[in-house]
Amino acid sequence: MKNKLSSLLNDLPLLLRRIKQPNLERGYYPQRALLIVAHPDDPEYFCAGTIARWARSGAEVCYIICTSGQLGTKNSNTDPYEIARIREGEQIAAARLTGVKDVVFLRHQDGLLEDTITLRHQLVREIRRFRPEVVVINDPRIYFGEDFINHPDHRAAAEAALGAVYPLAGSPLIFRELENDGFQAHTVRKLYIFTWNQPNTWVDITDSIDIKIAALKLHHSQMGDSDLSDSIRHAASRSAKFLRMKYAEPFRVLQMISDDDWSDLTDRA
Ligand SMILES: [Zn+2]
């Protein structure tokens, strides 16, 4: 009884937040989505259920992976270039399974990623090239949880992506050479920040969680024989609590421009 009561009290803030703002996005499917993350396998851990759902509806999706995960081994005799080659191959296979054809590796140093002008310039170029309706990133505000440190590369990629989405990608007067090369300023409609820290939107991944798990398994060099199916299902089930869905991925969604302004922009394009 005492345990039940304490579990109820633990869940109370979550329940109240979801009653207050239960944005489930059940009927929303972007036409073009750009994902910006630090490492191969980040898309699968964080949001491949949502990406698979969107891709199945016909969305064009592009992954930007800032490093090639070349530190992904405990064996000091391994060649980092070989690890990078293997991990890029695994990421491309996982993306294909999820329905994503376009994968770009920026090949920064794994473990030392920084939010620099160079990285922002590269991200602005990709945003202006791909012209996404939605950009998906990590949450730069999370430094650590109960029993883990959020990888600093995740925060660096997210910080650089935030700056690239706003204000740089939509400002024609910055990085003028990109305009000269044909990459015109572009305003993103919505920003999806994958987070378990004050999300305001939950995407139903009940029909796509099997793809998420299968795509994660394709990262053989990192997963080995371990099977994360149960922990992925447990986390997604926890995210879906009180939402009348079985599995969900949580996001903080920011509407960058109004729906009317977005329609005007797409009509003009
Ligand atoms: Zn990572």
Residues whose N, C-alpha, C, O or C-beta is under 5 A from the ligand:
A	BS01	ZN	H39 D42 H151
